[in-house]
Amino acid sequence: MKRYAQIIQLKPEYEAEYIRYHAAVWRSVQDTLAACNIRNYSIFLRDSILFAYFEYHGHDYEAYMELMSADPETQRWWRIMDPMQTPVPGTDPDAKWAQLREVFHVDGPPLGPYVVG
């Protein structure tokens, strides 16, 4: 499993519409995410910046992203979402969302006792 984090700017005038769409993401889009081995997908919003986090549970990420990109319902969803968003500065010219580099992760509590003082 590999964790992914991404950011993109949400155009402020679309905030309510974006939230409304994501309160009822189409089942077909959710099914495509699942078929592409995407799990634990979340999108957070702060000050017009969208932060997405998901976990990929497959072995060929690029192939599954191509499969997702070829799905007609996902393409239709993106045609609605794309005008609401704009890439942040420094985003790869071939991408919409900027990839974030993971610099820390911990699963569960530390293995040893806490020491205070």
N, C-alpha and C positions, 0 to 999 in steps of 0.2 A: 504494500500500500504506500502511496506517495501523496503527501499533502500539497495542495496548491492554494495560493492566495493571489488575488488580483485586485486592481483598482481601476476605476473609470469615473469620469465626472458626469453627474446627472445635471442636465439643464434645469435650473430651479423652477422654471415655469411648468415642467412636466412632473414635479414631485408627486402630486396627488394622483395623477393618472398612472404613473409607474407603480406606486404602492397599490393602487386598485387592481391593476393587472396581476401583480405578484401575490395578491390575496387569493387569487383563483387561477393559478398557473394551469394551463391546459393539460389534461391528462396525457395527451399525445407527446407533449414536450417532456413531461415527467417520465414517461415510458422510454423515450429515447435516451434520457440521462441514465436511467437504470440499465438499458441495453448497452450503453457505452461504459459501464463499470464505474459510474460516478455515484458516490455515496456522501451522505452528510453535507449536502450543499446548502449553504446559507449565504444570504446577502444582507449586509448591514449598511446603514446610511448615516452620514454625519456631514453637515455643512456642504451638501451637494456632492460629496464623494461617496461612491458606492464601493464597498469592500466585499469581495466574494471569497468564500472559503469552501473547498470541497476536497474529498479524498478519492483518488483514483485507485481502483483495485484490479487493474489488468496488467498486461505485459507488453502492450504496444500502444502507447498513448496517442502517438501521431495517427496511427491507422484508425483508432476509435474517434478521434476528433474529425477526421475526414468523413467517417460514417455519419457522425452527427451533422456535419455541415451539408451533407447530401440529402438529409431528411427534409421533405417538403414542408411538413408542419413546423419544424424547427426554423426553417428558412422564413416561413410566414411570421412566426413569433419574432424573429430577429428584425424583419422589415418593420414591425411595429415598434420594437425597442430601440433600434439604431438611431432614429431621429431624436430620441430623448437623451442621448448620451454623446459625449465627446471625449476622445482620449486625453489623458493627462500628458503634460509635456514629457518628452523622453520615451514615449511608448514606441515600440517597434513599428515601423511604417506598415508592416503587413498584418498588424494586430489591432484589435479594438481595445481590449483590456491590457493594462500593464501588469506584467508578472512581478510578484514580490519574492524576494529571496528569504528563505527561512533562516533565522539566526539563533533561535532557541525553541526547544520543545521539551516538555516533560509529560510522561504518562503516570498518573497516580501520585501518591505521596512519596516523599523521599524514603530511601531504604533504611536509614538510621534514625535514631531519636533526635528530636530538636534539642539544641543546646541554647539556653538563654543566658546572657550575661557574660 
